[in-house]
């Protein structure tokens, strides 16, 4: 739906896209792209490759930009977008010292206030990690919870996330199910309709996950309780010092889900990066500001954790998007945040611990390999993409994805099968690198198919 006015929150958790030339404004990037006048922005495209998603206010499309955090946009009298920057609450809140126990109480109160608004079930994606355990502990009426998990290993029921979640479910007597995934590469076009060329197509597993949850709950009057970026504020994310423009890639926190920008045929430009660096040079000296900038950037991608269930008719909420909670978590002294000590202490007091479960789990994370064995992606259009990408790179991707990855074993730690899995993973590494590149390039190809 096209908009005449929109505003972003302190984090930018719901991006607003706009076309500088046509004046169109929308929460959906595909709605503001002029399919008949497609040009790629050299730096926007290279940054998209480098980070795996759109950054610094610019998408890969020349005239399509997005609003930064704490801003508003409206149509001017001439039909062109008018942007106003609002006060950034982090300016006054970040840097104050916070007491970890008071922060925990603030999180608990926030969750239980939200809980009162939920008329149906609380859908809790449960991995047994820090964030989902904290959410579980703070829900007052646990009978309202329907918890679901998925695993990354070959036998998904043996995956460490599922084993931990199962134990928590038993301890709290939860209504819990393990959702088995494997067909999510079939959702690529549906993903592209939702997110377009703003982000890479790597989150389709969430589509398969929530579709199966909808089938299980047989209704949509439910609310998802998400732990989105809780780890970013809690102490799990550390960003090294940024002393030059080239270091800005550290803020992307890409985990390898990116490709080298030198495969791009468009000119190398760094103006947007230079501008960001110069405007924020002093703040980038402080680690908490670096973490905040990183989360403000990556929310462009991670928003799918909330928008996907909403697309299927559920509401979705997280306490970690509240500015007071998030910035208070950042303000906890680092001696407590190091290793998430403040949360570990809380879990020792209130939670089941599962350290002894480690030897019972499969840690071989091959969910993408499993998906690639089930679905062979259609080849990329080498001729079309040759307008923006080196042809031999696209040819390499297609060649690598023709054959299925070598199958691995279901294995627990310190076994011969687990040792064999490490060797198999090295053999499959090229295919998985090609799959990541495919998922980054595919949304660009879909735009080009309409224009050229």
C-alpha angles and dihedrals in degrees: 000000000000117000137209092199136020138165134200125218127236091280102034090240092160108042120218116211125200139178113229093206104040096033092228116154126192146144086236117071093206090062094061099043113105099220093195094054106044119164126159122233107230097217094034090054095045091048090050089056093043097048102024092236141046117290142173093032095294130105123200088264114089100231098029116094136160133227120254123232119288095022141117132211132196138166114267125217090270091053093251121125118266115202127201123187114221130207113288108227090204089070091070102026104043112086099034114123114250132199110230094216091052089050091052090051090049090053092048093050092048093051094047092049089052090046090063090061095056113097097177132037126315108239108211119188097213122198097154089240125130099275099045091044091053091050091048093049093052100049104102100203104046092179087074092061124103104186125198133185139182132196137223100212132086094260095041093196088064094051115120092242092053096044092051093044092049090054092050091048091053092048094050095033092236130175094247138168136179112229114210116217133194112120101067096115085072088068096065096108092046088050091051091052089056102039107015120183094334093091139013120269099248104113101071090115086076090057092053090044096053095040089057090046089053090051090050097046093042092212145055103228090107136106126221117223105207132193092204112168093345087132090056093064098033100066104270094105118070122177119199122230116289110215101156141027093259089062092064088090086075088070089061091071086199100165089214095305092128140075134228111275091219089083086070117101094202119096120278111252129168103180096119091048092048091051093049092047095049093046094049104029095119095046091049088066089072118072097216090055090049090053091048092050090048093052091045088055099043095047084079085071104027094054086088087079087070103026095053096061089042089055088059094052103268127117116235132202140169131191089214092071092062108105095219093052096041096047092043089055090051089050094058107112113265093237086068097038093050105108087357088278093164091060095042089056090051092050092050088057099043113013144067110254120220105191090120090058093069095094090052095059138086110227098182101120104204105139091128092047089052090050092049090052090054099043130032109206117230111258118267117251101256095186095050095045091049086085091072109009133055106264095223089058093055090045089053092052092051092046093050094049098049093085127049121250120263108268119248132208134257101245144160123220122291096018130122090246091055090051089050090051091060090056092046090050090056090051091050094044094097093053092049091049088051091050091053090050090048092053091051095047100040096076089052091052091053089056091048093050089063095047108037 
